[in-house]
Amino acid sequence: MAETIPWTKKDLLGLEDLQKEEIVLILDTADSFKEVSSREIKKVPALRGRTVVNLFYEPSTRTRVSFEVAAKRLSADVINIASETSSVRKGETLIDTGTNIEALKVDIIVVRHNYSGAAAMLAGHLKASVVNAGDGWHEHPTQALLDIFTLREKLGRIEGLRVSIVGDIAHSRVARSNIWGLLKLGAKVTVCAPPMLIPAAIEETGVRVTHSIDEALCDADAVNVLRMQFERDEEDAFPRQLEYFKNFGITKERLANAKKGIIVMHPGPINRGVEMSSEVADGAHSVILEQVTNGIAVRMAVLFLVAQGNENIKDANTD
């Protein structure tokens, strides 16, 4: 395991720009926070007196609720804002929304936006901390962190693991963040999808590409199955659902020929009968619900660290 270093950033915008040691620090901090959720009173005072705003421009259940639960378990005050019920409908820009929220003296803004780079743009205009909860096709860092945390918890390490990511790679911010994080921690990553769902030149990141689901599964320690984002199929280029399941779906029969002990992951929501069968989703190989549980600890760690990093920055500027 890499030696941890102090957290010095006010924001978490993606895993591409993080050092290996920074990723390990988040994972180790999450490990220490996971125990909180098993207590009778599920709270610690780490962010008492702080305010966290969840600013979501896209629909979300798991991520938004997970951030809300994480913030409340740290004793922070939480405000949820959805774009359809905000001044965005009146034409307000993201920056104006952010600066007005910051004027209320909030400490952390968790933002999900349909445009890549939105979180970074907002962070560049604010003194408050910004956490990226998914921006366009760019990154979804906390989902990747909880995926990696779950892998480390179940398999004991990341370095040397073989992880296959299967599904809509081209449109997946989850895939991108997982690739950056896993490669930095020493895993070997394979991506598997129909050719139209593999981004051009993705091999340059260091991943292996295959269009065979059986090849992707044969030596994998874990398979992370992505949701097929049919709502993004503007050119009707995706394979049909039954065709996709036939050629790339994770089934009990396919797992029988996979490496013994392989674990199956999914960021949710699952399209049962498209990405995987219900037998797999609810079966012994699945750690999907454990991912959801681990998301709370990971997001607690992220909120705690960015708040700490921002305080250190402010202290350094006043010296």
C-alpha positions in Angstrom: 0.0 0.0 0.0 1.3 3.4 -0.9 2.3 5.8 1.9 -0.4 8.4 2.5 0.1 12.1 2.2 -1.8 15.1 3.6 -4.8 16.3 1.6 -4.1 19.8 0.3 -7.0 20.4 -2.2 -10.2 22.3 -1.6 -12.1 20.3 -4.3 -12.5 16.8 -5.7 -13.0 17.2 -9.5 -11.8 13.9 -10.9 -9.3 11.1 -10.5 -7.2 11.9 -13.6 -5.4 14.7 -11.8 -4.9 12.9 -8.4 -1.7 11.2 -7.3 -1.8 7.6 -6.3 -1.1 8.6 -2.7 -4.1 10.9 -2.7 -6.4 8.2 -3.9 -5.1 5.9 -1.1 -5.7 8.6 1.4 -9.3 8.8 0.4 -9.7 5.0 0.6 -8.0 4.8 4.0 -10.1 7.7 5.4 -13.2 6.0 4.1 -12.1 2.8 5.9 -12.0 4.7 9.2 -15.5 6.2 8.6 -17.2 3.0 7.5 -17.6 1.9 11.2 -19.8 4.9 11.9 -22.7 3.4 9.8 -22.8 0.4 12.1 -23.3 2.4 15.3 -26.6 2.8 17.0 -26.2 6.6 16.6 -24.8 6.9 13.2 -23.0 10.3 13.6 -19.7 11.9 14.2 -19.1 15.7 14.7 -16.5 16.0 12.0 -18.4 18.6 10.0 -20.6 20.1 12.7 -21.5 23.7 11.8 -20.7 23.2 8.1 -23.2 23.4 5.3 -23.3 21.1 2.3 -25.4 21.9 -0.8 -26.3 19.2 -3.3 -26.7 21.0 -6.6 -28.0 18.5 -9.2 -28.8 19.4 -12.8 -29.4 15.8 -13.7 -31.8 13.2 -12.2 -30.2 11.1 -9.4 -31.3 8.8 -6.6 -28.2 6.9 -5.4 -25.6 9.6 -5.6 -27.7 12.4 -4.2 -29.1 10.4 -1.3 -25.6 8.9 -0.6 -24.1 12.4 -0.4 -26.9 13.6 1.8 -26.6 10.6 4.2 -22.8 11.1 4.2 -23.0 14.7 5.1 -25.6 14.1 7.8 -23.5 11.4 9.4 -20.7 13.9 9.6 -23.2 16.3 11.4 -23.3 18.8 8.6 -26.4 20.7 7.6 -27.6 19.7 4.1 -29.6 21.6 1.4 -30.7 19.8 -1.7 -31.3 21.8 -4.9 -32.6 20.4 -8.1 -32.4 22.4 -11.3 -36.0 21.9 -12.2 -37.1 23.7 -9.1 -34.4 26.4 -9.0 -33.7 29.7 -10.8 -32.0 27.8 -13.6 -35.4 27.6 -15.1 -35.4 31.4 -15.3 -32.1 31.4 -17.2 -29.6 31.7 -14.3 -26.1 30.4 -15.2 -24.2 27.8 -13.3 -21.7 30.4 -12.1 -24.4 32.8 -10.9 -26.2 29.9 -9.2 -22.9 28.9 -7.5 -21.9 32.4 -6.4 -25.3 33.1 -5.0 -25.2 29.8 -3.0 -21.7 30.7 -1.8 -23.0 34.1 -0.6 -25.2 32.1 1.8 -21.9 31.1 3.5 -22.1 27.4 2.6 -18.9 25.3 2.8 -19.2 22.6 0.2 -21.2 22.3 -3.1 -21.7 18.9 -4.5 -22.5 19.4 -8.2 -23.9 17.1 -10.9 -24.1 18.6 -14.4 -24.7 17.3 -17.9 -21.8 19.3 -19.3 -18.2 18.0 -19.1 -16.0 20.4 -17.1 -18.9 22.0 -15.3 -17.6 21.1 -11.8 -14.1 22.4 -12.6 -15.5 25.7 -14.0 -17.6 26.2 -10.9 -14.6 25.4 -8.6 -12.5 28.0 -10.4 -15.0 30.7 -9.4 -15.7 29.8 -5.8 -13.9 29.8 -2.5 -16.2 27.1 -1.2 -15.2 23.5 -1.9 -16.7 21.8 -4.9 -17.2 18.0 -5.3 -17.9 16.6 -8.7 -20.9 14.2 -8.5 -20.7 13.5 -12.3 -20.1 15.9 -15.2 -21.3 15.0 -18.6 -19.2 12.2 -20.1 -16.1 13.3 -18.2 -15.8 11.9 -14.7 -17.7 10.5 -11.7 -14.9 10.3 -9.2 -16.8 9.2 -6.1 -18.5 6.4 -7.9 -15.0 5.1 -9.0 -13.7 5.6 -5.5 -16.5 3.5 -4.0 -15.9 0.9 -6.7 -12.2 0.7 -5.9 -12.9 0.7 -2.2 -15.2 -2.2 -2.6 -12.6 -4.1 -4.7 -9.9 -3.5 -2.1 -12.3 -4.6 0.8 -13.4 -7.8 -1.0 -10.1 -8.8 -2.6 -7.5 -7.3 -0.2 -5.6 -5.2 -2.8 -5.8 -3.3 -6.0 -2.3 -3.7 -7.4 -2.1 -6.6 -9.8 -5.9 -7.2 -10.0 -7.4 -7.8 -13.4 -10.6 -5.7 -13.7 -12.9 -5.8 -16.8 -15.2 -2.9 -17.4 -18.1 -4.0 -19.7 -20.8 -1.9 -21.4 -21.3 1.6 -22.7 -17.7 2.8 -22.3 -18.0 5.6 -24.8 -20.6 7.6 -22.8 -19.5 6.5 -19.3 -18.0 9.0 -16.9 -17.9 6.0 -14.4 -15.6 4.1 -16.8 -13.3 7.0 -17.2 -12.9 7.6 -13.5 -12.4 3.9 -12.8 -9.8 3.6 -15.5 -7.7 6.5 -14.1 -8.0 5.2 -10.5 -7.4 1.6 -11.1 -4.4 2.1 -13.4 -2.8 4.5 -10.9 -3.2 1.9 -8.2 -1.6 -0.8 -10.3 -4.5 -2.8 -11.6 -4.7 -4.2 -15.1 -7.9 -3.0 -16.9 -9.8 -4.5 -19.8 -12.7 -2.7 -21.5 -15.3 -4.7 -23.4 -18.1 -3.5 -25.6 -19.4 -3.4 -29.1 -17.0 -1.4 -31.4 -19.4 1.6 -31.6 -19.3 1.9 -27.7 -15.4 2.0 -27.4 -13.9 5.5 -27.6 -11.2 6.0 -30.2 -7.6 5.6 -29.0 -8.7 4.4 -25.5 -5.7 2.0 -25.6 -3.4 5.0 -25.1 -4.6 5.2 -21.5 -3.1 1.8 -20.9 -6.2 -0.4 -21.0 -6.8 -3.6 -23.1 -9.7 -3.6 -25.5 -11.8 -6.7 -26.4 -15.1 -7.2 -28.1 -15.6 -10.6 -26.6 -17.4 -10.9 -23.3 -16.0 -14.4 -22.7 -12.4 -13.1 -23.2 -13.1 -10.2 -20.8 -14.3 -12.6 -18.1 -11.9 -15.5 -18.5 -9.1 -14.1 -16.3 -10.8 -11.2 -14.5 -10.8 -10.9 -10.7 -13.8 -8.5 -11.0 -16.2 -7.3 -13.7 -17.7 -3.8 -13.4 -20.8 -3.8 -15.6 -22.0 -0.4 -16.8 -25.5 0.7 -17.5 -26.4 0.9 -21.2 -27.4 4.6 -21.7 -30.1 4.1 -24.3 -31.3 7.7 -23.7 -28.1 9.0 -25.3 -28.7 6.9 -28.5 -29.6 9.9 -30.7 -28.4 8.3 -33.9 -30.0 4.9 -33.2 -26.5 3.4 -33.3 -26.7 1.2 -30.2 -27.4 -2.5 -30.4 -30.9 -3.5 -29.6 -31.5 -4.6 -26.0 -32.0 -8.3 -26.7 -29.0 -8.3 -29.1 -26.8 -6.6 -26.5 -27.8 -9.1 -23.7 -27.2 -12.1 -26.1 -23.7 -10.9 -26.9 -22.5 -9.0 -23.8 -24.9 -9.7 -21.0 -23.5 -11.2 -17.8 -25.2 -14.5 -17.1 -24.9 -17.4 -14.7 -23.6 -19.5 -17.6 -20.9 -17.1 -18.5 -19.8 -16.7 -14.9 -19.5 -20.5 -14.7 -16.6 -20.2 -17.2 -15.0 -17.2 -15.5 -12.3 -17.1 -12.9 -13.3 -18.7 -9.6 -14.3 -16.0 -7.1 -14.9 -13.3 -9.7 -17.0 -10.4 -8.2 -19.6 -8.6 -10.2 -20.2 -4.8 -9.8 -22.6 -2.3 -11.2 -22.9 1.4 -10.5 -26.7 1.3 -10.9 -29.4 1.5 -11.9 -29.4 -2.0 -13.4 -31.2 -2.8 -16.6 -32.0 -6.4 -15.7 -32.1 -8.7 -18.7 -29.9 -6.2 -20.7 -26.6 -5.8 -18.8 -27.0 -8.8 -16.6 -29.5 -11.4 -15.6 -31.4 -11.1 -12.3 -29.7 -14.4 -11.2 -26.3 -12.6 -11.4 -27.5 -9.2 -10.0 -28.9 -11.0 -6.9 -26.4 -13.9 -6.8 -23.4 -14.8 -4.8 -20.9 -13.1 -7.1 -22.7 -9.7 -6.8 -21.4 -6.9 -4.5 -23.8 -4.3 -5.9 -25.5 -3.5 -2.6 -22.1 -3.5 -0.8 -21.1 -0.8 -3.3 -24.1 1.3 -2.2 -23.2 0.9 1.4 -19.5 1.7 0.8 -20.5 4.9 -1.1 -21.6 6.5 2.2 -18.1 5.9 3.8 -16.3 7.1 0.6 -18.4 10.3 0.4 -17.9 10.9 4.1 -14.2 10.7 3.5 -14.3 13.1 0.5 -16.5 15.7 2.2 -14.2 15.6 5.3 -11.0 15.9 3.3 -12.1 18.7 1.0 -13.3 20.7 4.1 -10.0 20.0 5.8 -8.1 21.0 2.6 -10.0 24.2 2.3 -9.3 25.2 5.9 -5.6 24.6 5.4 -5.6 26.8 2.3 -7.4 29.6 4.2 -5.0 29.3 7.1 -2.0 29.5 4.8 -3.4 32.6 3.1 -3.9 34.4 6.4 -0.3 33.7 7.6 
